[in-house]
Amino acid sequence: MTPIPAPAPTPTPELLFFINALPPATVGQSYRHSFCQPTPETGLLCDGPLRSNPDITNPTGGTPHYTFSHGIGIPFGLTLNFNGVLEGAPAERTPTGLQRFEVCATDQSGTRVCQLAEILVASPTPTPAPPTVTPIPPTVTPVPPTVTPVPPTVTPIPPTPTATAIPSSVSIQASSCDFVQRIEFFNAVTEEFNVTISGTMTGHHLAIFKLSWGFTHASPFGFGEFTST
């Protein structure tokens, strides 16, 4: 009996991995790029059993699924995840310009393919300084001070009394005085008379009295009667 030969094992295709040009990065800004194409969903492996993305186009061959690692030179602040997603934000201490680092894809049999990645890191765009604004002082309308007028000081002038006639209800009686006076010197002689005013007057009145006197006897010097007001 002729034995049937076992089928020859299917050879495993060669693991292939290539790197396209990476988009540039800017210091301080968010960055994300996937070496596994199409980009795997968060938490899933590149070409893993639970993938929901279409067939993987990079890497290819080997024994799926694939994991990724990197060499020195990766910009500070960026992290390469096991499924090939490079993400983060370049830190301020990241050197600017073209940065190079090695990225390796490894399949389940342990086969590894490494390629050189290049990424251009740019400086952050400076924030323009706000324009200098010169404040305009508010327009202030001066308010005139309130002046309280001071009334002038007026000294009242008392009215000038007006002489009026004595009412008929008022009578004035003068007393008489008989005397004999011999004048021997040219000097003044003062004589006193009593004047009595009776009756009723209201208000303030100015009364002018006319007094008269005379000699009952002839003067040795021949003077006659005279009056004084």
C-alpha positions in Angstrom: 0.0 0.0 0.0 1.5 3.3 -1.1 1.4 5.9 1.7 -0.3 9.2 1.0 2.1 12.1 1.5 1.1 14.8 3.9 0.2 18.1 2.4 3.1 20.5 2.4 2.6 23.3 4.9 1.6 26.7 3.6 4.5 29.0 3.9 3.9 32.1 6.1 4.1 35.3 4.1 6.9 37.6 4.9 6.2 40.3 7.5 6.2 43.7 5.8 6.1 47.1 7.5 6.7 50.5 6.0 6.3 54.1 7.3 4.8 56.9 5.3 5.6 60.5 5.9 4.4 61.7 9.4 2.4 64.9 9.7 4.4 67.7 11.4 3.9 68.4 15.1 4.0 71.7 17.1 5.3 72.1 20.6 2.4 72.3 23.1 -0.2 71.1 20.6 -2.1 67.8 20.5 -0.8 65.2 18.1 -2.0 61.8 16.9 -0.8 59.4 14.2 -1.1 55.7 13.7 1.5 53.4 12.2 -1.1 50.6 11.9 -3.4 51.3 9.0 -6.3 51.7 9.3 -6.1 53.2 12.8 -7.3 50.6 15.3 -10.0 51.5 17.8 -9.0 52.6 21.2 -8.0 49.5 23.3 -7.9 47.1 20.4 -4.8 45.4 18.8 -3.5 46.1 15.3 -5.2 43.3 13.2 -6.4 41.6 16.4 -9.2 39.2 16.7 -11.7 41.8 18.0 -10.9 44.4 15.4 -13.9 46.1 13.8 -11.9 47.9 11.2 -11.3 46.5 7.6 -8.3 44.3 6.7 -5.0 45.8 7.8 -2.9 47.3 5.0 0.2 48.0 7.1 1.8 45.9 8.4 1.1 42.8 6.3 2.2 39.2 6.4 3.7 37.4 9.3 1.4 36.1 12.0 -1.1 38.7 13.1 -1.7 40.5 15.4 1.0 43.2 15.6 2.5 45.2 18.3 4.8 48.2 18.1 7.8 49.7 19.9 10.2 52.6 19.3 13.8 53.4 19.6 15.5 56.5 20.9 14.8 60.0 19.4 11.0 60.1 19.9 10.0 63.7 20.7 9.4 64.4 24.4 5.7 64.3 25.2 4.7 61.8 22.6 3.9 58.1 23.4 3.8 55.1 21.1 1.0 52.8 22.2 1.2 49.0 21.7 -1.3 49.1 18.8 0.8 51.6 16.8 -0.9 54.9 17.7 1.5 57.8 18.4 -0.2 60.5 20.4 0.4 63.2 23.0 1.7 66.8 22.7 5.4 67.7 22.2 6.8 69.2 25.4 8.6 72.5 25.6 11.9 70.8 26.0 11.4 68.9 22.7 14.1 70.0 20.2 12.5 71.7 17.2 13.2 70.7 13.6 13.3 67.3 12.0 13.4 64.5 14.6 14.2 60.8 13.7 13.5 57.7 15.7 13.0 54.0 14.9 9.7 52.2 15.0 9.4 48.4 15.0 6.4 46.1 14.2 6.4 42.6 15.7 4.0 39.8 14.9 2.9 36.9 17.1 5.8 34.6 16.0 8.3 37.2 17.2 9.3 38.4 13.8 10.2 42.1 13.9 10.6 44.7 11.1 12.0 48.2 12.0 11.8 51.4 9.9 13.1 54.9 10.5 10.4 57.5 11.2 10.9 61.3 10.7 8.7 64.0 12.2 9.1 67.7 11.9 8.6 69.6 15.2 7.8 73.3 15.0 8.0 76.0 17.6 4.7 77.2 19.0 3.2 80.2 17.3 3.7 83.2 19.7 0.6 84.7 21.0 0.3 88.3 19.7 0.5 90.8 22.5 -2.8 92.6 23.0 -2.8 96.1 21.5 -1.9 98.9 23.9 -5.0 100.9 24.6 -4.6 104.3 26.0 -7.5 105.0 28.3 -9.5 108.1 27.5 -10.3 110.0 30.7 -14.0 110.6 31.1 -15.3 114.0 30.3 -16.1 115.7 33.6 -18.4 118.7 33.5 -17.4 121.1 36.3 -20.2 121.8 38.7 -20.3 125.4 39.9 -20.2 125.7 43.6 -23.5 126.5 45.3 -23.4 130.0 46.6 -25.9 131.0 49.2 -26.4 134.8 48.9 -25.8 136.6 52.1 -28.5 139.3 52.6 -27.0 142.7 53.2 -27.0 144.0 56.7 -29.6 146.8 56.9 -29.5 149.1 59.8 -33.1 150.3 60.3 -33.4 154.1 60.3 -36.0 155.2 62.8 -38.7 157.3 61.2 -38.5 161.0 61.7 -41.3 162.0 64.0 -43.8 164.3 62.5 -45.2 167.1 64.6 -49.0 166.9 64.9 -51.5 169.1 66.4 -52.5 168.4 69.9 -56.0 166.9 70.0 -58.7 169.0 71.4 -59.2 166.5 74.1 -55.8 167.4 75.6 -55.3 170.6 77.5 -52.1 172.1 78.7 -52.1 174.3 81.7 -49.2 176.4 82.9 -48.7 177.6 86.3 -47.6 181.2 87.0 -45.0 182.5 89.2 -44.9 186.0 90.5 -41.5 187.3 91.3 -39.5 190.4 91.4 -36.0 190.3 89.9 -33.7 193.1 89.7 -31.1 192.7 87.1 -28.0 194.5 87.9 -25.5 192.5 85.8 -25.5 191.4 82.3 -25.9 187.7 83.0 -28.5 185.1 82.3 -31.3 184.6 84.7 -32.9 181.1 84.9 -36.5 180.8 86.0 -38.4 177.6 86.5 -42.0 177.0 85.4 -44.4 174.1 86.0 -46.3 172.8 82.9 -49.2 170.3 83.3 -50.6 168.2 80.4 -53.9 166.4 80.9 -56.2 164.4 78.7 -55.9 161.2 76.6 -53.4 160.6 73.7 -52.7 157.3 71.8 -49.6 156.5 69.9 -46.4 158.5 69.8 -46.6 162.2 69.2 -44.3 165.1 69.0 -45.6 168.1 70.9 -44.1 171.6 70.5 -44.8 173.9 73.4 -44.5 177.6 73.3 -43.7 179.1 76.7 -43.9 182.8 77.4 -43.3 184.9 80.3 -43.2 188.6 81.1 -42.6 191.1 83.8 -45.6 192.4 85.8 -43.6 195.4 86.9 -41.7 197.8 84.8 -38.0 197.2 84.9 -35.9 200.1 86.1 -34.0 199.8 82.9 -37.1 200.3 80.7 -37.3 196.7 79.3 -40.7 195.6 78.1 -42.3 192.2 77.8 -40.6 189.5 75.8 -41.3 185.9 74.9 -39.1 182.8 74.2 -40.0 179.6 72.3 
